[in-house]
Amino acid sequence: MVKEYFLQNWPLILILLAFIISLITTVFLDKRTTVRMYSLIAAVFLLSIVVFLEFSFDGNPDYRTFRTILTAIRYSATPLIMAQITFALVKRIRWFVFIPALALVVVDFISIFTGIIFKIDENNLLHHNGFLGYIPYIMVGLYSIFLVYLLIKRSNKRPMEFVYITFLIFALGSGLVLAFIFGKQYASIFCITIAIALFSYFEFSVLQLTKTDALTGLLNRHAYFSDINDDPKNITAIISIDMNGLKALNDANGHSVGDEALATLAFCFMRPLKNKQSGYRIGGDEFLIVCRKTPQEEVLHIVEQIKKSVSETPYSVAIGYSFNLEGKKPISDLLKESDEMMYKEKAEYYMESGDRRR
């Protein structure tokens, strides 16, 4: 049986090993993300064993009870893995994402005795005749939609990001569609489908890290200088943002608290951006948003949305902006204008608050 497992799952094992090697050799990822990726690899590997054992006992009445338990585990594992994927790929997602999947685990194991989702008959054959039989598929679909929504929402709205997110949608979507078309036959390759999708997206993410600020997820300084030289006439506005009081926060509470503040603020900056706008962390607590072919009204709306989001946090920022609606101003002049407005607002903040500027 061990030999059969390896013969059927050798491509999966190779992909997971390649995944592990990439994690070991990648220096860009933080420890938390790396641990989540390792746990995800382990979950996919264990699920492949469960799937293999379950269908090895298919039609053998002597293993009916064991097969029933394995089926409940398989039905439970798929939504849990989708929740785990979301937890691993999306920054700042909380453990609450697991609650729907954990609730389904309870229902799946209740189904062992009630058949509300699935039933194993006397001949040890699987039937999806429970009135909640489609719930696991629906939940996987909802998790997939939620994951894609978060990835798009928290992306830097660059074309290549959408290419890889589209690939992820296709791979995850095929898991749902092909499961209905081929049933049992597809179950044996479900794990390798998930592994390929994750490994491909992970490799893309690593490549993107050369252009991305690891702490905030925004584009970095190098990406900024590269991008402003790419068709600069399309740049119609620049927004300058600087956090107020970061040094005081670091001195009082430590740099980890300051890092958390910067990551929180970056999320506020990223939320209102569309595919014509890109956010950058230039250094320290300095951020820029470059707007291309963006009307003045939309730029002002972005500024208002950022102010609103920041007001819901314990932190404060100074914001300035400048317009280049006819595309005739040099980028240096745009940046100077937006910085001057931002520094003026920062000075007003320290004057009104009475805090010592540091």
C-alpha positions as CSV (number, residue, x, y, z in Angstrom):
1,M,0.0,0.0,0.0
2,V,2.9,2.4,0.7
3,K,4.3,1.6,-2.7
4,E,1.0,2.4,-4.3
5,Y,0.7,5.7,-2.4
6,F,4.1,6.9,-3.6
7,L,3.4,5.8,-7.2
8,Q,0.1,7.8,-7.2
9,N,1.4,10.8,-5.4
10,W,5.0,11.1,-6.4
11,P,4.4,14.4,-8.5
12,L,2.7,15.9,-5.4
13,I,5.6,14.9,-3.1
14,L,8.1,16.5,-5.5
15,I,6.1,19.7,-5.7
16,L,5.8,19.9,-1.9
17,L,9.6,19.2,-1.5
18,A,10.3,22.0,-4.0
19,F,8.0,24.2,-1.9
20,I,9.9,23.4,1.2
21,I,13.3,24.1,-0.5
22,S,12.0,27.5,-1.6
23,L,10.9,28.3,1.9
24,I,14.3,27.3,3.3
25,T,16.2,29.4,0.8
26,T,13.9,32.5,0.8
27,V,15.1,35.2,3.1
28,F,12.4,37.7,2.4
29,L,9.5,36.0,4.3
30,D,8.8,36.8,8.0
31,K,8.8,33.9,10.4
32,R,5.0,33.9,10.9
33,T,4.3,33.5,7.2
34,T,6.9,30.8,6.8
35,V,5.4,28.8,9.7
36,R,2.0,29.1,8.1
37,M,3.3,27.9,4.8
38,Y,5.0,24.9,6.4
39,S,1.7,24.0,8.2
40,L,-0.1,24.3,4.9
41,I,2.3,21.9,3.2
42,A,1.9,19.4,6.0
43,A,-1.9,19.7,5.7
44,V,-1.9,19.0,2.0
45,F,0.4,16.1,2.4
46,L,-1.7,14.5,5.2
47,L,-4.9,15.1,3.1
48,S,-3.3,13.2,0.2
49,I,-2.8,10.2,2.6
50,V,-6.4,10.4,3.8
51,V,-7.7,10.5,0.2
52,F,-5.5,7.6,-0.8
53,L,-6.6,5.4,2.1
54,E,-10.3,6.3,1.7
55,F,-10.5,5.3,-1.9
56,S,-8.3,2.2,-1.3
57,F,-11.1,0.8,0.9
58,D,-13.8,1.8,-1.5
59,G,-16.2,-1.2,-2.0
60,N,-14.6,-3.3,0.8
61,P,-17.3,-3.9,3.5
62,D,-14.7,-4.9,6.0
63,Y,-13.5,-1.4,6.3
64,R,-16.8,0.4,6.2
65,T,-16.4,2.1,9.6
66,F,-12.8,3.2,8.9
67,R,-13.8,4.5,5.4
68,T,-16.7,6.5,7.0
69,I,-14.3,8.3,9.4
70,L,-11.8,9.0,6.5
71,T,-14.6,10.4,4.4
72,A,-15.6,12.8,7.2
73,I,-12.0,13.9,7.6
74,R,-11.7,14.5,3.8
75,Y,-14.9,16.5,3.7
76,S,-13.7,18.5,6.7
77,A,-10.1,19.0,5.5
78,T,-10.9,20.7,2.2
79,P,-12.6,23.8,3.7
80,L,-10.0,23.9,6.5
81,I,-7.2,23.9,3.9
82,M,-8.9,26.8,2.1
83,A,-9.1,28.7,5.4
84,Q,-5.4,27.9,6.0
85,I,-4.5,29.1,2.5
86,T,-6.3,32.4,3.3
87,F,-4.5,32.6,6.6
88,A,-1.1,32.0,5.0
89,L,-1.4,34.3,1.9
90,V,-3.3,37.3,3.2
91,K,-1.5,39.6,5.6
92,R,-3.2,40.6,8.8
93,I,-6.0,38.0,8.5
94,R,-7.2,36.7,11.9
95,W,-7.9,33.2,13.1
96,F,-11.6,33.9,12.9
97,V,-11.3,32.8,9.2
98,F,-11.3,29.2,10.5
99,I,-14.7,29.4,12.3
100,P,-16.9,28.4,9.3
101,A,-14.6,25.5,8.5
102,L,-14.5,24.3,12.1
103,A,-18.3,24.4,12.2
104,L,-18.4,22.2,9.1
105,V,-16.1,19.7,10.9
106,V,-18.7,19.2,13.5
107,V,-21.4,18.7,10.9
108,D,-19.3,16.3,8.9
109,F,-18.7,14.0,11.9
110,I,-22.4,14.2,12.8
111,S,-23.0,13.0,9.3
112,I,-21.2,9.7,10.2
113,F,-24.3,8.8,12.2
114,T,-27.0,10.8,10.4
115,G,-26.0,10.9,6.8
116,I,-26.9,14.6,6.5
117,I,-23.9,15.2,4.2
118,F,-22.8,11.8,3.0
119,K,-23.5,8.2,3.6
120,I,-21.5,5.0,3.3
121,D,-23.7,2.1,2.4
122,E,-23.4,-1.6,3.4
123,N,-21.1,-2.2,0.5
124,N,-18.8,0.6,1.6
125,L,-19.8,2.8,-1.4
126,L,-20.1,6.6,-0.9
127,H,-23.4,8.4,-1.6
128,H,-23.8,12.2,-1.5
129,N,-27.5,11.9,-0.8
130,G,-27.7,14.0,2.4
131,F,-29.8,17.2,2.4
132,L,-26.6,19.1,3.2
133,G,-24.5,17.2,0.7
134,Y,-23.4,20.3,-1.2
135,I,-22.4,22.3,1.8
136,P,-18.7,21.3,1.7
137,Y,-18.5,22.4,-2.0
138,I,-20.4,25.6,-1.3
139,M,-18.0,26.4,1.6
140,V,-14.9,25.8,-0.5
141,G,-16.4,28.1,-3.2
142,L,-17.1,30.8,-0.7
143,Y,-13.6,30.6,0.8
144,S,-12.2,30.8,-2.7
145,I,-14.2,33.9,-3.5
146,F,-13.2,35.5,-0.2
147,L,-9.5,34.7,-0.7
148,V,-9.5,36.2,-4.2
149,Y,-11.4,39.3,-3.0
150,L,-8.8,39.8,-0.2
151,L,-5.9,39.3,-2.6
152,I,-7.2,41.8,-5.1
153,K,-8.2,44.3,-2.3
154,R,-4.8,44.2,-0.7
155,S,-2.7,44.0,-3.9
156,N,-0.8,46.9,-5.4
157,K,-3.1,46.8,-8.5
158,R,-0.3,45.9,-10.9
159,P,-1.1,43.9,-14.0
160,M,1.2,40.9,-13.2
161,E,-0.5,40.6,-9.8
162,F,-3.9,40.1,-11.6
163,V,-2.3,37.5,-13.9
164,Y,-1.3,35.3,-11.0
165,I,-4.5,35.9,-9.0
166,T,-6.4,34.9,-12.2
167,F,-4.3,31.7,-12.3
168,L,-5.1,31.0,-8.7
169,I,-8.8,31.5,-9.4
170,F,-8.6,29.1,-12.3
171,A,-6.8,26.5,-10.3
172,L,-9.1,26.7,-7.3
173,G,-12.1,26.9,-9.5
174,S,-11.1,23.8,-11.4
175,G,-11.1,21.9,-8.1
176,L,-14.8,22.6,-7.7
177,V,-15.9,22.1,-11.3
178,L,-13.8,19.0,-12.0
179,A,-14.9,17.4,-8.7
180,F,-18.5,17.4,-10.0
181,I,-17.5,16.2,-13.5
182,F,-15.2,13.4,-12.6
183,G,-16.1,12.7,-8.9
184,K,-13.9,10.0,-7.4
185,Q,-11.4,10.1,-10.3
186,Y,-10.7,13.8,-9.6
187,A,-10.3,13.3,-5.8
188,S,-7.0,11.6,-6.4
189,I,-5.5,14.7,-8.1
190,F,-7.1,17.3,-5.9
191,C,-4.1,17.7,-3.6
192,I,-1.7,18.1,-6.5
193,T,-4.0,20.8,-8.0
194,I,-3.9,22.7,-4.7
195,A,-0.1,22.3,-4.4
196,I,0.6,23.5,-7.9
197,A,-1.6,26.6,-7.5
198,L,0.0,27.5,-4.1
199,F,3.6,26.9,-5.3
200,S,3.1,29.0,-8.4
201,Y,1.5,31.8,-6.4
202,F,4.3,31.6,-3.8
203,E,7.0,31.8,-6.4
204,F,5.3,34.9,-7.9
205,S,5.1,36.4,-4.4
206,V,8.8,35.8,-3.8
207,L,9.6,37.6,-7.2
208,Q,7.3,40.4,-6.2
209,L,9.2,40.9,-2.9
210,T,12.1,42.5,-4.8
211,K,9.7,45.3,-5.5
212,T,7.6,45.1,-2.3
213,D,8.2,46.4,1.2
214,A,8.1,43.3,3.4
215,L,6.6,45.1,6.4
216,T,3.7,46.8,4.8
217,G,3.1,45.0,1.5
218,L,3.3,48.3,-0.4
219,L,5.7,48.8,-3.2
220,N,9.2,49.8,-2.2
221,R,11.6,52.7,-3.0
222,H,13.2,50.9,-5.9
223,A,9.8,50.2,-7.5
224,Y,8.9,53.9,-7.1
225,F,11.9,55.1,-9.0
226,S,11.4,52.5,-11.7
227,D,7.7,53.3,-12.1
228,I,7.9,57.1,-12.3
229,N,10.2,56.7,-15.3
230,D,7.6,54.6,-17.1
231,D,5.4,56.9,-19.2
232,P,5.6,59.8,-16.7
233,K,3.1,61.9,-18.7
234,N,0.3,59.6,-17.5
235,I,1.0,60.6,-13.8
236,T,-1.7,63.0,-13.0
237,A,-1.2,63.3,-9.2
238,I,1.0,62.4,-6.3
239,I,-0.1,62.0,-2.7
240,S,2.6,62.3,0.1
241,I,1.9,60.8,3.5
242,D,4.0,60.8,6.6
243,M,3.2,59.3,10.0
244,N,3.0,61.6,13.0
245,G,4.9,60.5,16.1
246,L,6.6,57.3,15.0
247,K,9.9,58.0,16.8
248,A,8.0,58.8,20.0
249,L,6.0,55.5,19.6
250,N,9.2,53.5,19.0
251,D,11.0,55.1,22.0
252,A,8.1,54.5,24.3
253,N,6.9,51.0,23.2
254,G,9.6,49.5,21.1
255,H,10.1,49.1,17.3
256,S,7.7,46.1,17.1
257,V,4.8,48.4,18.1
258,G,6.0,51.0,15.6
259,D,6.1,48.3,12.9
260,E,2.6,47.3,13.7
261,A,1.5,51.0,13.3
262,L,3.2,51.3,9.9
263,A,1.5,48.0,8.7
264,T,-1.9,49.2,9.9
265,L,-1.5,52.6,8.2
266,A,-0.3,51.0,5.0
267,F,-3.5,48.9,4.9
268,C,-5.5,52.2,5.3
269,F,-3.6,53.7,2.3
270,M,-4.1,50.6,0.1
271,R,-7.8,50.2,0.6
272,P,-9.1,53.0,-1.6
273,L,-6.6,52.5,-4.4
274,K,-7.7,51.2,-7.8
275,N,-5.6,49.8,-10.7
276,K,-4.6,53.3,-11.8
277,Q,-3.0,54.1,-8.4
278,S,0.1,52.6,-6.7
279,G,1.2,52.9,-3.1
280,Y,4.9,53.0,-2.0
281,R,6.8,53.0,1.2
282,I,9.7,55.3,0.4
283,G,11.4,54.8,3.7
284,G,10.8,54.9,7.5
285,D,7.3,56.5,7.9
286,E,7.3,58.1,4.5
287,F,4.7,57.0,1.9
288,L,3.7,58.0,-1.6
289,I,0.8,57.3,-3.8
290,V,1.2,57.8,-7.6
291,C,-2.0,58.3,-9.6
292,R,-2.1,57.7,-13.3
293,K,-4.9,59.1,-15.5
294,T,-6.9,59.8,-12.3
295,P,-9.3,62.8,-12.2
296,Q,-8.9,65.4,-9.5
297,E,-12.1,64.5,-7.9
298,E,-11.0,60.9,-7.5
299,V,-7.7,61.9,-6.0
300,L,-9.5,64.1,-3.4
301,H,-11.8,61.1,-2.7
302,I,-8.8,58.9,-2.1
303,V,-7.3,61.4,0.3
304,E,-10.7,61.6,2.2
305,Q,-11.0,57.8,2.3
306,I,-7.4,57.6,3.7
307,K,-8.2,60.2,6.4
308,K,-11.3,58.4,7.3
309,S,-9.6,55.0,7.6
310,V,-6.7,56.4,9.6
311,S,-9.1,58.2,12.0
312,E,-10.4,54.7,13.0
313,T,-6.9,53.8,14.2
314,P,-4.9,55.1,17.2
315,Y,-2.4,56.7,14.8
316,S,-2.1,60.0,12.9
317,V,-0.7,61.0,9.5
318,A,0.0,64.2,7.6
319,I,-1.1,64.2,3.9
320,G,-0.2,66.4,1.0
321,Y,-1.0,66.2,-2.7
322,S,-0.3,67.8,-6.0
323,F,-2.0,67.7,-9.5
324,N,-0.6,67.4,-13.0
325,L,-3.8,67.1,-15.0
326,E,-2.2,68.2,-18.3
327,G,0.9,66.0,-17.8
328,K,3.3,68.9,-18.2
329,K,4.9,69.2,-14.7
330,P,8.1,67.3,-14.0
331,I,7.7,64.6,-11.3
332,S,10.2,66.4,-9.1
333,D,7.9,69.5,-9.1
334,L,4.9,67.3,-8.3
335,L,6.7,65.7,-5.4
336,K,7.9,69.0,-4.1
337,E,4.4,70.4,-4.1
338,S,2.8,67.4,-2.3
339,D,5.7,67.3,0.2
340,E,5.3,71.0,1.0
341,M,1.6,70.5,1.7
342,M,2.3,67.4,3.8
343,Y,5.0,69.2,5.9
344,K,2.7,72.1,6.5
345,E,0.0,69.8,7.8
346,K,2.5,68.0,10.0
347,A,3.7,71.2,11.5
348,E,0.0,72.2,12.3
349,Y,-0.5,68.8,13.9
350,Y,2.5,69.2,16.3
351,M,1.4,72.8,17.1
352,E,-2.2,71.8,17.9
353,S,-1.3,68.6,19.8
354,G,1.5,70.2,21.8
355,D,3.7,67.1,21.2
356,R,7.4,67.7,20.7
357,R,8.3,66.9,17.1
358,R,10.9,64.2,16.8
